[in-house]
Amino acid sequence: MFNYSLVNMSSFSGIFIDVFYSYSFLLVLFVSVFVFGLLSVFYRSFFLYSDYLDDSYVELYWTFIPGLILFFLSVPSFISLYYQDKLSLGVNDNFKVLGNQWYWSFSNSLYALDCYLHTLDSGLWRILSVQDSFFLSSNIIYRVLFTSSDVIHSFSIPEFGLKV
C-alpha cells in the first residue's frame, strides 16, 4: 500500500545512497529495538538500586556506543564521497542548470533549452516534470553545474539521488 523506500536509482552515487539508506535504516531499527527491549526489561523488574550513585562503566557505555554507531554511519558516507570525487576525474561534458524564478534553463555543449513546469491539470507529477525534456547521451560522464539568475527553490533528479 505505502512504499517507504527510495525510487529506483540510475547512477552509481544514487545506488550507493540507496544502499546507505537501507544500511542506516537497519542500524536505527536495531538501536530502537534494543532500547525498547531495555526499557521493557527495566519497567518490569522490581530491582531498585538507590545506594550507588556513580557508575563509570555506564558512563563509558553511553559515550562509547553512540560514538561507535556514528562511526559505522560515517564509513559509508566517506566511501561515497571518495568515489564521487573519483568520478569527477573522467568528465566528458558539462551539463549546466540555470534556475530562473518560473522556469529552468538547461544547456550542454550541443544545445540549450528552457523548461517550464507542468500545470496542475496535466495529470503528471506537479513538481517533478517539465514541458520539454532535456536528453543526455548514455555512457558519458557529465559534470552537473547549478546556478541561478534570481532564485532557486528546489531542483531534483530522484533517479540520480540528486537534490539541490
C-alpha positions as CSV (number, residue, x, y, z in Angstrom):
1,M,0.0,0.0,0.0
2,F,2.7,2.5,1.0
3,N,6.2,2.5,-0.2
4,Y,8.7,4.0,2.1
5,S,11.9,3.3,0.1
6,L,13.6,5.5,-2.4
7,V,13.0,5.4,-6.1
8,N,15.0,3.1,-8.4
9,M,18.4,4.7,-8.8
10,S,20.1,5.1,-12.2
11,S,23.6,6.3,-11.2
12,F,26.4,4.9,-9.1
13,S,26.1,7.6,-6.4
14,G,22.3,7.0,-6.4
15,I,22.7,3.3,-5.9
16,F,25.2,3.9,-3.1
17,I,22.7,6.3,-1.5
18,D,20.1,3.6,-1.7
19,V,22.4,1.0,0.0
20,F,23.3,3.6,2.6
21,Y,19.7,4.3,3.3
22,S,19.0,0.6,3.8
23,Y,22.1,0.2,6.0
24,S,21.2,3.2,8.2
25,F,17.6,2.1,8.4
26,L,18.6,-1.3,9.7
27,L,21.0,0.3,12.2
28,V,18.4,2.6,13.5
29,L,15.9,-0.2,13.7
30,F,18.4,-2.3,15.7
31,V,19.0,0.5,18.1
32,S,15.3,1.2,18.5
33,V,14.5,-2.5,19.3
34,F,17.4,-2.6,21.7
35,V,16.4,0.5,23.6
36,F,12.7,-0.6,23.6
37,G,13.8,-4.0,25.0
38,L,15.9,-2.4,27.7
39,L,13.0,-0.1,28.7
40,S,10.6,-3.0,28.9
41,V,13.0,-5.1,31.0
42,F,13.7,-2.2,33.4
43,Y,10.0,-1.4,33.6
44,R,9.0,-5.0,34.5
45,S,11.8,-5.5,37.0
46,F,11.3,-4.8,40.7
47,F,15.0,-4.2,41.3
48,L,15.8,-0.7,42.6
49,Y,19.4,0.2,43.4
50,S,19.5,3.6,45.1
51,D,22.6,3.4,47.2
52,Y,25.1,3.5,44.4
53,L,25.1,6.9,42.6
54,D,28.2,6.6,40.4
55,D,28.9,4.1,37.7
56,S,31.8,4.7,35.4
57,Y,31.0,1.7,33.2
58,V,27.6,3.0,32.4
59,E,29.0,6.4,31.5
60,L,31.7,4.7,29.4
61,Y,29.0,2.7,27.6
62,W,26.6,5.6,26.8
63,T,29.6,7.6,25.5
64,F,31.3,4.8,23.5
65,I,28.3,3.1,21.9
66,P,26.8,6.2,20.3
67,G,30.3,7.2,19.0
68,L,30.6,3.7,17.6
69,I,27.2,4.0,15.9
70,L,28.2,7.3,14.4
71,F,31.5,5.8,13.2
72,F,29.6,3.0,11.4
73,L,27.3,5.6,9.8
74,S,30.3,7.7,8.7
75,V,32.3,5.0,6.9
76,P,29.8,4.5,4.0
77,S,29.5,8.3,3.7
78,F,33.3,8.7,3.3
79,I,33.4,5.9,0.8
80,S,30.6,7.6,-1.2
81,L,32.5,10.9,-1.1
82,Y,35.7,9.2,-2.3
83,Y,34.0,7.5,-5.3
84,Q,32.1,10.7,-6.2
85,D,35.5,12.5,-6.3
86,K,37.0,9.7,-8.5
87,L,34.1,10.0,-10.9
88,S,34.8,13.7,-11.4
89,L,38.2,13.0,-12.9
90,G,36.7,11.3,-16.1
91,V,34.2,14.0,-17.0
92,N,33.4,14.2,-20.7
93,D,30.9,17.0,-20.8
94,N,29.2,19.7,-18.7
95,F,25.5,19.9,-18.0
96,K,24.5,23.4,-16.9
97,V,21.3,24.1,-15.0
98,L,20.2,27.8,-14.6
99,G,17.4,28.3,-12.2
100,N,15.1,31.2,-13.0
101,Q,12.1,32.2,-11.0
102,W,9.4,30.4,-13.0
103,Y,11.4,28.0,-15.3
104,W,14.7,26.1,-15.7
105,S,17.3,26.6,-18.4
106,F,19.4,23.6,-19.3
107,S,22.4,23.5,-21.6
108,N,25.4,21.4,-22.6
109,S,27.9,21.6,-25.4
110,L,25.3,20.6,-28.1
111,Y,22.2,22.7,-27.3
112,A,20.2,24.7,-24.8
113,L,16.6,24.5,-23.7
114,D,14.2,26.4,-21.4
115,C,11.8,24.2,-19.5
116,Y,8.6,25.2,-17.7
117,L,6.9,23.1,-15.1
118,H,3.7,21.3,-15.9
119,T,0.4,22.8,-14.7
120,L,-1.8,21.1,-12.2
121,D,-4.3,19.9,-14.7
122,S,-1.8,18.0,-16.8
123,G,-2.1,14.8,-14.7
124,L,1.7,14.4,-14.3
125,W,3.8,14.9,-11.3
126,R,3.4,18.6,-10.4
127,I,6.9,19.5,-9.4
128,L,9.0,16.7,-10.9
129,S,8.1,17.1,-14.6
130,V,8.6,19.8,-17.2
131,Q,7.0,20.6,-20.5
132,D,10.1,19.9,-22.6
133,S,12.6,17.1,-21.8
134,F,16.3,17.5,-22.0
135,F,18.0,14.3,-23.1
136,L,21.6,13.4,-22.3
137,S,23.7,10.7,-24.1
138,S,24.3,7.4,-22.3
139,N,27.7,6.1,-21.3
140,I,29.1,9.6,-20.9
141,I,30.1,11.1,-17.5
142,Y,28.6,14.6,-17.1
143,R,29.5,17.3,-14.6
144,V,26.3,19.0,-13.4
145,L,26.7,22.7,-12.7
146,F,24.0,24.6,-10.9
147,T,23.5,28.4,-10.8
148,S,20.7,30.8,-10.5
149,S,19.7,34.1,-12.2
150,D,17.4,35.2,-9.3
151,V,16.0,32.4,-7.1
152,I,16.2,28.6,-6.8
153,H,13.5,26.9,-4.8
154,S,14.5,23.3,-5.4
155,F,16.0,21.1,-8.1
156,S,16.0,17.3,-8.0
157,I,16.5,14.3,-10.1
158,P,15.3,11.5,-7.8
159,E,16.7,8.7,-10.0
160,F,20.2,10.0,-9.6
161,G,19.9,10.7,-5.9
162,L,20.3,14.4,-6.6
163,K,18.6,17.3,-4.8
164,V,19.7,20.9,-4.6
